[in-house]
Amino acid sequence: MKGLTTAILLLVSVVTTMAQGGIRGIVTDNSSNPLVGVNVIIKGSTTGVQTDIDGHFNIKASANKEVTLEFSYIGFKTKTVKAQGGANLSIVLFEGNELLNEVTIDTNRQNKFSRKKTAYVAKLPLKNIENAQVYSTVTNQLLISQSVVSFEEALNNSTGVTKLWSSTGRSGDGAGYYSIRGFSVQPKLVNGVPGITNGFINPDNVERIEVVKGPSATLFGSTVTSYGGLINIVTKKPYRGTGGNITVGAGSFGFKKLTFDINTSLESNENISLRVNAGYQTEDSFQDAGFRKSLFLAPSLSYKVNDKLTLNFGYEMLSTDQTNQPFLFLNRSAPLVFKNLTQLNYDRNKSLTSNDVSIKNPTQNYRGEIAYKISDQWTSQTLVAGGKAKSDGYYTYLWNPANWTNPANPVALPVFSTFAQRTNAETNTFNVQQNFNGDFKIATVRNRVVVGFDYLSSQTIDQSSNWRAVNAVTPQGQLVSGLPVSASNISGLLANAGNVDTDINQNILGAYVSDVVTIMPGLTVMAGVRYDRFNYKGDANNPADDAKEYTKSTFSPKFGAVYQPILNKLSVFANYQNGFSYVNPEIVPVNIANPAAGTRVQSFDLERANQLEFGVKTNLFNNKLEATVSAYMIDVTNKVMGFGAAKQQDGTVNSKGIELEVNANPIEGLNLRGGFSYNNAKVTVSKSRPDLVGKRLAEAGPETNYNFWADYKFLDGFAKDFGLGFGFIGASDYDTMVGYPAVGEFVLPSYTVFNASVYYEVSKFRISVKANNLTDKEYYKGWSTITPQAPRSFLGTLTYKF
C-alpha cells in the first residue's frame, strides 16, 4: 500500500510538473543544425527565453491555456506556433533576407557587443563562423554603453579603422574619410544599398555599423567600396509590438541632444508596423569658435501583406548646419618651414574661423523593398533607393603657402591662408537592385545562392563660386594680412569671383551571382563573379568636354573556403577577393607650361586590387567568446599616381597586415570588446614616382591601431543595476605628408586616449555619465592635414523607456 501511495504521488508530481513546467522543444535550421540564442517569446506578454547551445528551450506556460509562441532569429524568418503547457516542439527556422524585414528587439542577448549574423555582407543570411569574409560589427548595445554621440566615435570600436578627415559637408565628397587596411574609404552604404551620408550621421538612428574588410566589388561594385573595405550603416527599422524611448543629454562645450524612438503596430494583427526616429543635437567647438547643429527624422514602415509578400519603406531626412573643422592643409609641393608640432607651435584652442561662416547640408535618403517568397527554396527581393544631398553656405579651408614671408619681416614663418567658397551644389542618386535568393540541395549538397543585378545613377550639379583668399594668419591666430573671417567679408571678396557651372552624370549597371556550397557539415566553399559596366557622361554644361560617353566594363571574381573542425564553434577560413576602381577622364592642359596651347582629355584604365586572406574564427562557450584573427595581403595595380596633368597610371601598392577582434562575455554582466590591427602598406612600383617606392602613402593612416571597452553591470547586492564602463583607443605615429617628397615629413605623434562611464539602468530608464579623454591627451589626426582632436569632456544622458 505504501508503494502504491508513493507511485500515485510520483505520478501526480510528474503531471503537475508537466502542467507548470511549460513548453519545451528544440529549434534547428533546415539542415537540422541547432540554433543558439533564438528568441522565444509568448506573444502579448513579457515572458521570453533563448535557446541554449544545443538549440533547446523551456518556457513557462499553463497546460489549460493555449498561447502563441514567436521564434525570431537574425537572418531567419520569424515563425509563430500555437501550443499549451506540456508540449514538446520541434521548430525549424528558414533563412531569409534581413534587409528591412522581420526585425526584433533583443535586449536579453548576453554577449551584447557581438552581432555576427547578417544578411548584408554576403547578400545571404550567413553566420559569421561560416563566412569566408572578415567583417567587424559595432552594435547598438555598444553605442549605448559608450553614450556615443557621433559617427566618428562609433567607428572607434571597429578594428583597423582610423579617421583621416571629419565630415566637411562640401559637394561631391563631404562625408568623412577613414582608412581601412591601408586605403581611404567613405561611408556610402546604407542598409546594403548606396546611400548619401554627406555631412553628419546621427548615431541615434543606427542599429549597427558593419565594416566589411578587403576589396568587395564582386557584390557591391566600386562606387561604395575601397580596396580596404566598405562601411555599411544599418538603420533602425520597425518591429512587431509597441515600444520606444526618449533620451535627453547635455555635456561639455555646449552639447545638448533630444531624441525619441517610437514603434507601434497599426493593426490588431500587427501586420503593419511603424517606427519613427527623430532627434536634434547641437554642440559648440572646444575652440574659440565653431559649432554644429543637426536635425534628423527617420520614419519607416513595414506591411506584411500575407505569408509570401512583405512591403517595407524607409526614409531619412538629415539637416546639418556647421562650421568647418580646422583642417590645416600642409603645402604639397614645396618644403615646409616646420617639421613637427613643436616647430609649428599651433594653438589648438584657436579655430581660425568664426561662427557666422557655416555650411548647411540638407540630405534625404529613401528605400523601398518588395520581399516575396516564391517557394520554400526561392525568395525575391526588389529594392528601389535614392537620395539627394545639398551643400549650401560657405566652405573654408586653411592652407600653408610655400615659404610665406611677412614683407615687414622677411623671415619664413608658419602661416596659413584662409580660402573661401560660396557653395551651391547638390548630388542626386537613384538605385535599383533585384536579388533572387535560393536555398536548395543538389543531391546531398546544399547551395545558398544569390543572383542579382543593380543599377546606380548619380548626378552632381555644382554652381558654387570660385575660390578667393581671405587672409593669412599664424597658427596662434594672429592676423598678418587680409581680412578677418566673417560672412560679410567673404561675401564681398566673392562678389566678382565668378561661378563654377558643372553638371556631371554617370551610371553603373552590374550583374552578379554567388553560391555558398556546403559540401559536408563543417566544409563550405563559396564562389562569385560580377559583371560591371561604367558609363561616364562627363560635364553636360561644358561643350568642350569630349570625355562624354566614356564607357568601361569589367569582371570581378571572388572565392572562399571555410572548414569547421568544431561545428559552429571553430572555423578556419581563406578567401580571394577582387576590387576595381574606375578613374574618370580629366580635361588637362596640352602643355602645363603654356595654358594657351589648349586642353586635352586624359583617360585612364581601371585600377585593380586582389586580396588573399586566411584566418580563424571562434564562437565558444555558448557564444561567450567570439574572436577573429586574420592575415591578409592586398596588391593594387595600375594605380594612378600624382595630381592633375602630372597623373601617371604606373603604380603598384602592396598592403599586408594582421587583425584581431574579440567580443567576450566571460561572466554574467561583464561584456568586453577589443581589437588590434597592424598594417604595412607601401608603394612597390612607380616609374613616374620612384621617390615613393618603399614608402607608405598618407591615406594608409597609422600602421598600428587598437581599441578596448569593458562594461560591467552589477546584478545583485547594494550596487544592483549600477554599471561601469572603461576603455581606450590608440594609434601609432605616422607621417601625414608621405607621398609629397618635395615637402619633407610631418609626423603626427602616437596617442592613447582613455574613456570611462558610470550608469544606472532598470527596465524603465537609464541614466549615465561619460568622460571622454580622461587624461586630457593632446592628439591629432589628418591626411596631408593637421586636425586637433577634442580635449577632456563630460556627457550626461537620461533615457526613459516605454
Residue pairs with C-beta under 8 A, 6 or more apart in sequence:
18 63
18 85
18 86
19 62
19 63
19 64
19 85
19 86
20 60
20 62
20 63
20 85
21 58
21 60
21 85
21 86
22 58
22 59
22 60
22 61
22 85
23 58
23 59
23 61
23 67
23 69
23 83
23 84
23 85
23 86
23 87
23 88
23 89
24 56
24 57
24 58
24 87
24 88
24 89
25 56
25 57
25 87
25 88
25 89
25 90
25 91
26 34
26 51
26 54
26 55
26 56
26 57
26 89
26 90
26 91
27 34
27 35
27 38
27 40
27 51
27 55
27 57
27 71
27 73
27 91
27 92
27 93
28 34
28 35
28 55
28 90
28 91
28 92
28 93
29 35
29 76
29 92
29 93
29 94
29 95
30 92
30 93
30 94
30 95
30 439
31 446
31 518
31 521
33 521
33 567
33 568
34 51
34 53
34 54
34 55
34 56
34 568
35 51
35 55
35 73
35 76
35 93
36 51
36 52
36 53
36 55
36 568
36 622
36 623
37 50
37 51
37 73
37 109
37 623
38 50
38 51
38 55
38 57
38 71
38 72
38 73
38 76
38 93
39 48
39 50
39 70
39 71
39 72
39 73
39 104
39 106
39 108
40 48
40 49
40 50
40 51
40 57
40 59
40 69
40 70
40 71
41 47
41 48
41 69
41 70
41 72
42 48
42 59
42 61
42 67
42 68
42 69
42 70
43 67
43 68
43 69
43 70
43 80
44 68
47 59
47 60
48 59
48 108
49 57
49 58
49 59
50 57
50 108
50 109
51 57
52 622
53 622
53 623
59 69
60 85
61 67
61 83
61 84
61 85
62 84
62 85
63 84
63 85
63 86
64 84
64 85
65 84
65 85
66 82
66 83
66 84
67 82
67 83
67 84
68 80
68 81
68 82
69 80
69 81
69 82
69 83
69 89
70 78
70 79
70 80
70 240
71 78
71 79
71 80
71 81
71 91
71 93
72 78
72 102
72 104
73 93
73 117
74 98
74 104
74 106
74 115
74 117
74 118
75 95
75 96
75 98
75 117
75 118
75 119
75 125
75 126
75 127
76 93
76 94
76 95
76 96
76 125
77 93
77 94
77 95
77 96
77 102
78 102
78 104
79 91
79 93
81 89
81 91
83 89
94 376
94 439
95 124
95 125
95 439
95 448
96 102
96 119
96 125
96 371
96 379
96 437
97 119
97 125
97 371
97 379
97 381
97 435
97 437
98 118
98 119
98 120
98 125
99 119
99 120
99 191
99 192
99 369
99 371
99 381
99 383
100 191
100 237
100 300
100 302
100 312
100 314
100 367
100 369
100 371
101 302
101 310
101 312
101 369
101 371
102 310
103 237
103 238
103 239
103 302
104 239
104 240
105 239
105 241
105 243
109 141
110 623
110 624
110 665
110 668
111 623
111 624
111 626
111 663
111 664
111 665
111 671
112 139
112 141
112 142
112 145
112 665
112 671
112 711
113 139
113 141
113 142
113 145
113 663
113 671
113 672
113 673
113 709
113 711
114 137
114 139
114 623
114 626
114 663
114 665
115 137
115 139
115 208
116 127
116 128
116 129
116 137
116 619
116 626
117 125
117 127
117 128
118 125
118 126
118 128
118 135
118 137
118 210
119 125
119 126
119 192
120 191
120 192
120 210
120 232
120 234
121 131
121 133
121 135
121 210
121 212
121 232
122 131
122 133
122 219
122 450
122 514
122 516
122 526
123 192
123 219
123 435
123 437
123 450
123 452
123 514
124 437
124 448
124 449
124 450
124 514
124 516
126 448
126 516
127 568
128 135
128 617
128 619
128 626
128 628
129 562
129 564
129 568
129 569
129 570
129 571
129 617
129 618
129 619
130 516
130 524
130 562
130 564
130 571
131 560
131 562
131 573
132 524
132 526
132 560
132 561
132 562
132 573
132 574
132 575
133 212
133 213
133 214
133 216
133 560
133 575
133 577
134 212
134 213
134 214
134 613
134 615
134 628
134 630
134 632
134 659
135 210
135 211
135 212
135 213
136 158
136 159
136 160
136 161
136 210
136 211
136 213
136 661
136 675
137 208
137 209
137 210
137 211
138 154
138 155
138 157
138 158
138 208
138 209
138 210
138 211
139 208
140 206
140 207
140 208
140 236
141 671
142 148
142 157
142 673
142 709
143 154
143 203
143 206
144 766
145 671
145 709
145 711
145 725
145 757
146 153
146 157
146 709
146 725
146 727
146 755
146 757
146 770
147 249
147 757
147 768
147 770
147 795
147 797
148 154
148 203
149 203
149 249
149 255
149 257
149 281
149 795
150 200
150 203
151 176
151 187
151 200
151 201
151 202
151 203
151 206
152 163
152 166
152 176
153 203
154 203
154 206
154 209
155 161
155 163
155 178
155 209
155 211
155 231
156 707
156 729
157 673
157 675
157 707
157 709
158 209
158 211
158 675
158 707
159 659
159 660
159 661
159 675
159 676
159 677
159 705
159 707
160 180
160 181
160 213
160 657
160 659
160 675
160 677
160 679
160 705
161 178
161 179
161 180
161 211
161 231
161 705
162 178
162 179
162 701
162 702
162 705
162 731
162 781
163 176
163 177
163 178
163 781
164 176
164 177
164 178
164 179
164 184
164 699
164 701
164 781
164 782
164 783
165 176
165 177
165 327
165 782
165 783
165 785
165 787
166 176
166 325
166 787
167 174
167 175
167 176
167 198
167 199
167 200
167 201
168 174
168 324
168 325
168 327
168 359
168 395
169 198
169 199
169 320
169 322
169 324
169 359
169 360
169 361
169 391
169 395
170 359
170 391
170 395
170 423
170 425
171 391
171 423
171 425
171 426
171 427
171 460
171 462
171 464
172 425
172 427
172 460
172 462
173 186
174 198
174 199
174 361
174 389
174 391
175 186
175 187
175 188
175 197
175 198
175 199
175 201
176 186
176 187
177 184
177 185
177 186
177 783
178 184
178 185
178 186
178 187
178 231
179 185
179 228
179 699
179 700
179 701
180 211
180 213
180 226
180 228
180 229
181 213
181 214
181 227
181 228
181 229
181 632
181 634
181 655
181 657
181 679
181 681
182 227
182 228
182 634
182 653
182 655
182 657
182 679
182 680
182 681
182 696
182 697
182 699
182 700
182 701
183 226
183 227
183 228
183 634
183 636
183 655
183 681
183 699
183 700
184 226
184 228
184 699
184 783
185 225
185 226
185 228
185 229
185 230
185 231
186 197
186 231
187 197
187 201
187 231
187 233
188 194
188 195
188 196
188 197
188 223
188 224
188 230
188 231
189 195
189 220
189 224
189 230
189 231
189 232
189 233
190 197
190 232
190 233
190 235
190 316
190 365
190 367
190 385
191 232
191 233
191 234
191 235
191 314
191 367
192 232
193 367
193 383
193 385
193 431
193 433
194 223
194 224
194 385
194 387
194 429
194 431
194 456
195 233
195 365
195 367
195 385
195 387
195 429
196 363
196 365
196 387
196 388
196 389
196 427
196 429
197 233
197 363
198 361
198 363
198 389
198 391
198 427
199 294
199 318
199 320
199 322
199 361
199 363
199 389
200 292
200 294
200 318
200 320
200 322
200 361
201 233
201 318
202 259
202 279
202 281
202 294
202 296
202 318
204 247
204 257
204 259
204 261
204 277
204 279
204 296
205 235
205 236
205 277
205 279
205 296
205 298
205 316
206 233
206 234
206 235
206 236
207 234
207 235
207 236
207 237
208 234
209 231
209 232
209 233
209 234
210 231
210 232
210 234
211 229
211 230
211 231
211 232
212 229
212 230
212 231
212 232
213 228
213 229
213 613
213 630
213 632
213 659
214 227
214 228
214 229
214 575
214 577
214 579
214 611
214 613
214 632
214 634
215 225
215 227
215 229
215 577
215 578
215 579
215 580
215 609
215 610
215 611
215 634
216 225
216 229
216 230
216 577
216 579
217 225
217 530
217 532
217 556
217 578
217 579
217 580
218 512
218 514
218 528
218 529
218 530
218 556
218 557
218 558
218 577
218 578
219 450
219 512
219 514
219 528
219 530
219 558
220 230
221 454
221 456
221 508
221 510
221 530
221 532
222 508
222 532
222 534
222 579
222 580
222 581
222 582
223 456
223 458
223 508
224 230
225 579
226 579
227 579
227 581
227 609
227 611
227 634
227 636
227 655
228 634
228 655
235 277
235 298
235 300
235 314
235 316
236 261
236 275
236 277
236 298
236 300
237 275
237 300
237 302
237 312
237 314
238 263
238 273
238 274
238 275
238 300
238 301
238 302
238 312
239 263
239 273
239 275
240 265
240 270
240 273
241 263
241 265
241 270
241 273
242 263
242 264
242 265
243 263
243 801
243 802
244 260
244 261
244 262
244 263
244 801
244 802
245 260
245 261
245 799
245 800
245 801
245 802
246 258
246 259
246 260
246 261
246 799
246 800
247 257
247 258
247 259
247 260
247 279
247 797
247 798
247 799
247 800
248 257
248 258
248 797
248 798
249 255
249 256
249 257
249 258
249 795
249 796
249 797
249 798
250 256
250 257
250 795
250 796
251 770
251 793
251 794
251 795
251 796
252 286
252 792
252 793
252 794
252 795
253 283
253 284
253 285
253 286
253 790
253 793
254 282
254 283
254 284
254 291
255 281
255 282
255 283
255 284
255 793
255 795
256 281
256 282
256 283
257 279
257 280
257 281
257 282
257 797
258 279
258 280
258 281
259 277
259 278
259 279
259 280
259 281
260 276
260 277
260 278
260 279
261 275
261 276
261 277
262 275
262 276
263 273
263 274
263 275
263 276
264 273
264 274
264 275
265 271
265 272
265 273
265 274
266 272
266 273
266 274
271 303
271 304
271 305
272 301
272 302
272 303
272 304
273 301
273 302
274 299
274 300
274 301
275 299
275 300
275 301
276 297
276 298
276 299
276 300
277 296
277 297
277 298
277 299
278 296
278 297
278 298
279 295
279 296
280 293
280 294
280 295
281 292
281 293
281 294
281 295
282 291
282 292
282 293
282 294
283 291
283 292
284 290
284 291
285 291
285 323
285 351
286 349
286 790
286 791
286 793
287 326
287 348
287 349
287 350
287 351
287 788
288 349
288 350
288 351
288 477
289 323
289 351
289 353
289 354
289 355
290 323
290 325
290 326
290 351
290 353
290 355
291 322
291 323
291 355
291 358
292 320
292 321
292 322
292 323
293 320
293 321
293 322
294 318
294 319
294 320
294 321
294 322
295 318
295 319
295 320
296 316
296 317
296 318
296 319
297 316
297 317
298 314
298 315
298 316
298 317
299 314
299 315
300 312
300 313
300 314
300 315
301 312
301 313
301 314
302 310
302 311
302 312
302 313
303 310
303 311
303 312
304 310
305 311
307 373
308 372
308 373
309 370
309 371
309 372
309 373
310 369
310 370
310 371
310 372
311 368
311 369
311 370
311 371
312 367
312 368
312 369
312 371
313 366
313 367
313 368
313 369
314 366
314 367
314 368
315 364
315 365
315 366
315 367
316 363
316 364
316 365
316 366
317 362
317 363
317 364
318 361
318 362
318 363
318 364
319 360
319 361
319 362
319 363
320 360
320 361
320 363
321 358
321 359
321 360
321 361
321 393
322 358
322 359
322 361
323 351
323 353
323 354
323 355
323 357
323 358
323 359
324 353
324 357
324 359
324 395
324 396
324 397
325 787
326 350
326 351
326 352
326 353
326 398
326 787
326 788
327 397
327 398
327 782
327 785
327 786
327 787
328 346
328 398
328 400
328 416
328 475
328 782
328 785
328 786
328 787
329 397
329 398
329 399
329 400
329 784
329 785
330 336
330 400
330 736
330 737
330 743
330 746
330 784
330 785
330 786
331 399
331 400
331 401
331 402
331 743
332 643
332 737
332 740
332 742
332 743
332 784
333 402
333 740
333 742
333 743
334 402
334 403
334 742
334 743
335 402
335 403
335 742
335 743
335 744
336 400
336 737
336 743
336 744
336 746
337 403
337 412
337 413
337 414
338 344
338 414
338 746
339 744
339 745
339 746
340 746
340 747
341 748
341 749
341 780
341 786
343 414
344 414
344 475
344 786
345 414
345 475
345 476
346 475
346 476
346 786
346 788
347 475
347 476
347 477
348 778
348 788
350 475
350 476
350 477
352 398
352 416
352 418
352 473
352 477
352 485
353 396
353 418
353 485
354 484
354 485
354 486
356 486
356 487
357 393
357 394
357 396
357 420
357 485
357 486
357 487
357 490
358 393
358 394
359 391
359 392
359 393
359 394
359 395
359 423
360 390
360 391
360 392
360 393
361 389
361 390
361 391
361 392
362 389
362 390
362 392
363 387
363 388
363 389
363 390
364 387
364 388
364 389
365 385
365 386
365 387
366 385
366 386
366 387
367 383
367 384
367 385
368 383
368 384
368 385
369 381
369 382
369 383
370 380
370 381
370 382
371 379
371 380
371 381
372 379
372 380
372 381
372 382
373 379
374 380
374 436
377 438
377 439
377 440
378 436
378 437
378 438
378 440
379 436
379 437
380 434
380 435
380 436
380 437
381 433
381 434
381 435
381 436
381 437
382 433
382 434
383 431
383 432
383 433
383 434
383 435
384 431
384 432
385 429
385 430
385 431
385 432
385 433
386 428
386 429
386 430
386 431
387 427
387 428
387 429
388 426
388 427
388 428
388 429
389 426
389 427
390 425
390 426
391 423
391 424
391 425
391 426
391 464
392 423
392 424
393 422
393 423
394 420
394 421
394 422
394 423
394 487
394 490
395 420
395 421
395 423
395 464
396 418
396 419
396 420
396 421
396 470
396 485
396 490
397 418
397 419
398 416
398 417
398 418
398 419
398 473
399 416
399 417
399 419
400 414
400 415
400 416
400 417
401 415
401 417
401 472
403 412
404 412
404 413
404 415
404 417
404 472
405 411
405 412
405 413
406 413
406 415
406 480
406 481
413 474
413 480
414 474
414 475
415 472
415 473
415 474
415 480
416 472
416 473
416 474
416 475
417 469
417 470
417 471
417 472
417 482
418 469
418 470
418 471
418 472
418 473
418 482
418 485
419 467
419 468
419 469
419 470
420 467
420 468
420 470
420 485
420 490
420 493
420 494
421 464
421 465
421 466
421 467
421 468
421 494
422 464
422 465
422 490
422 491
422 494
423 464
424 462
424 463
424 464
424 465
425 460
425 461
425 462
425 463
425 464
426 460
426 461
427 458
427 459
427 460
427 461
428 458
428 459
428 460
428 461
429 456
429 457
429 458
429 459
430 456
430 457
430 458
431 454
431 455
431 456
431 457
432 454
432 455
433 452
433 453
433 454
433 455
434 452
434 453
434 454
435 450
435 451
435 452
436 449
436 450
436 451
436 452
437 448
437 449
437 450
438 447
438 448
438 449
438 450
438 451
439 446
439 447
439 448
439 449
440 446
440 447
440 449
441 447
445 517
445 518
445 519
446 517
446 518
447 515
447 516
447 517
447 518
448 515
448 516
448 517
448 518
449 513
449 514
449 515
449 516
450 512
450 513
450 514
451 512
451 513
452 511
452 512
452 513
453 509
453 510
453 511
453 512
454 508
454 509
454 510
454 512
455 507
455 508
455 509
455 510
456 507
456 508
457 505
457 506
457 507
457 508
458 505
458 506
458 507
459 503
459 504
459 505
460 502
460 503
460 504
461 502
461 503
462 500
462 501
462 502
462 504
463 499
463 500
463 501
464 499
464 500
465 494
465 497
465 498
465 499
465 500
466 494
466 497
466 498
466 499
466 500
467 497
468 490
468 493
468 494
468 497
469 482
470 482
470 483
470 485
470 489
470 490
470 493
471 479
471 480
471 481
471 482
471 483
471 484
471 485
472 479
472 480
472 481
472 482
473 479
473 480
474 480
483 489
483 493
501 541
502 539
502 541
502 542
503 539
503 540
503 541
504 537
504 538
504 539
504 540
505 537
505 538
505 540
506 534
506 535
506 536
506 537
506 584
507 535
507 537
508 532
508 533
508 534
508 535
509 532
509 533
509 535
510 530
510 531
510 532
510 533
511 530
511 531
512 528
512 529
512 530
512 531
513 528
513 529
514 526
514 527
514 528
514 529
514 558
515 526
515 527
515 528
516 524
516 525
516 526
517 524
517 525
517 526
517 527
518 524
519 525
521 564
521 567
522 563
522 564
522 565
522 567
523 561
523 562
523 563
523 564
524 561
524 562
524 563
525 559
525 560
525 561
525 562
526 558
526 559
526 560
526 561
526 562
527 557
527 558
527 559
527 560
528 557
528 558
528 559
529 555
529 556
529 557
529 558
530 555
530 556
530 557
530 558
531 553
531 554
531 555
532 553
532 554
532 555
532 556
532 580
533 551
533 552
533 553
534 551
534 552
534 553
534 582
535 549
535 550
535 551
536 547
536 548
536 549
536 550
536 551
536 582
536 584
536 585
537 548
537 549
537 550
538 545
538 546
538 547
538 548
538 549
538 550
538 585
539 545
542 587
544 587
544 599
545 587
545 601
546 601
547 584
547 585
547 586
547 587
547 601
547 603
550 584
550 585
550 603
552 582
552 605
552 606
554 580
554 606
556 578
556 579
556 580
557 576
557 578
558 575
558 576
558 577
558 578
559 575
559 576
560 573
560 574
560 575
560 576
561 573
561 574
561 575
562 571
562 572
562 573
563 571
563 572
563 573
564 570
564 571
564 572
565 571
565 572
568 619
569 618
569 619
569 620
570 616
570 617
570 618
570 619
570 620
571 616
571 617
571 618
572 614
572 615
572 616
573 614
573 615
573 616
573 617
574 612
574 613
574 614
574 615
575 611
575 612
575 613
575 614
576 610
576 611
576 612
577 610
577 611
577 613
578 608
578 609
578 610
578 611
579 608
579 609
579 610
579 611
580 606
580 607
580 608
580 609
581 606
581 607
581 609
582 606
583 604
583 605
583 606
583 607
583 640
583 649
585 601
585 602
585 603
585 604
586 601
586 602
586 644
586 647
587 599
587 600
587 601
587 602
588 599
588 600
588 601
588 602
588 644
588 645
589 595
589 597
589 598
589 599
589 600
589 645
590 597
590 598
590 599
590 600
591 597
592 645
592 646
602 645
602 647
604 640
604 647
604 649
605 638
605 649
606 638
607 636
607 637
607 638
607 639
607 640
607 649
608 636
608 637
608 638
609 634
609 635
609 636
609 637
610 634
610 635
611 632
611 633
611 634
611 635
612 632
612 633
613 630
613 631
613 632
613 633
614 630
614 631
615 628
615 629
615 630
615 631
616 627
616 628
616 629
616 630
617 626
617 627
617 628
618 625
618 626
618 627
618 628
619 625
619 626
620 626
623 665
624 664
624 665
624 666
625 662
625 663
625 664
625 665
625 666
626 662
626 663
626 664
627 660
627 661
627 662
627 663
628 659
628 660
628 661
629 658
629 659
629 660
629 661
630 658
630 659
631 656
631 657
631 658
632 655
632 656
632 657
632 658
632 659
633 654
633 655
633 656
634 654
634 655
634 656
635 652
635 653
635 654
635 655
636 651
636 652
636 653
636 654
636 655
637 652
638 649
638 651
639 649
639 651
639 652
639 653
640 647
640 648
640 649
640 651
641 647
641 648
641 649
641 650
641 651
641 683
641 686
641 688
641 689
641 692
642 648
642 688
642 689
648 686
648 687
648 688
648 689
650 685
650 686
650 687
650 688
651 683
651 685
651 686
651 689
651 692
652 683
652 684
652 685
652 686
653 681
653 682
653 683
653 684
653 697
654 681
654 682
654 684
655 679
655 680
655 681
655 682
655 700
656 679
656 680
656 681
657 677
657 678
657 679
657 680
657 681
658 677
658 678
659 675
659 676
659 677
659 678
660 675
660 676
660 677
661 674
661 675
662 672
662 673
662 674
662 675
663 671
663 672
663 673
664 671
664 672
664 673
665 671
665 672
666 672
668 715
669 712
669 713
669 714
669 715
670 710
670 711
670 712
671 710
671 711
671 712
672 708
672 709
672 710
672 711
673 707
673 708
673 709
673 710
673 727
674 706
674 707
674 708
674 709
675 705
675 706
675 707
675 708
676 704
676 705
676 706
677 704
677 705
677 706
678 703
678 704
679 700
679 701
679 703
679 704
680 696
680 703
681 696
681 697
681 700
682 694
682 695
682 696
683 689
683 692
683 693
683 694
683 695
683 697
684 693
684 694
685 693
686 692
686 693
691 741
692 739
692 741
695 738
695 739
696 703
696 734
696 735
696 738
697 738
697 739
698 734
698 735
698 736
698 737
698 738
698 739
698 740
698 783
698 784
699 739
699 783
700 734
701 731
701 734
701 783
702 731
702 732
702 733
702 734
702 750
703 732
703 734
704 731
704 732
705 730
705 731
705 732
706 728
706 729
706 730
706 731
707 727
707 728
707 729
707 730
708 727
708 728
708 729
709 725
709 726
709 727
709 755
710 725
710 726
710 727
711 723
711 724
711 725
712 723
712 724
712 725
713 721
713 722
713 723
713 761
714 720
714 721
714 722
714 723
721 760
721 761
721 762
722 758
722 759
722 760
723 758
723 759
723 760
723 761
724 756
724 757
724 758
724 759
725 755
725 756
725 757
725 758
725 759
725 770
726 754
726 755
726 756
726 757
727 754
727 755
727 756
728 752
728 753
728 754
728 755
729 752
729 753
729 755
730 750
730 751
730 752
730 753
731 750
731 751
732 750
733 747
733 748
733 749
733 750
734 747
734 748
735 745
735 746
735 747
735 748
736 746
736 747
736 748
736 782
736 783
736 784
736 785
736 786
737 743
737 744
737 745
737 746
737 784
738 745
739 784
740 784
746 786
748 779
748 780
748 781
748 782
748 786
749 779
749 780
751 777
751 779
752 777
753 772
753 773
753 775
753 777
753 779
753 789
754 773
754 774
754 775
754 777
755 770
755 771
755 772
755 773
755 774
756 770
756 771
756 774
757 768
757 769
757 770
757 771
758 768
758 769
759 766
759 767
759 768
759 769
760 766
760 767
760 768
761 767
761 768
763 801
764 800
764 801
764 802
765 798
765 799
765 800
765 801
766 797
766 798
766 799
766 801
767 796
767 797
767 798
767 799
768 796
768 797
769 794
769 795
769 796
770 794
770 795
770 796
770 797
771 792
771 793
771 794
771 795
772 790
772 792
772 793
772 794
772 795
773 789
773 790
773 791
773 792
773 793
774 792
775 792
776 791
776 792
777 791
778 788
778 791
779 788
779 789
780 786
780 787
780 788
780 789
781 787
781 789
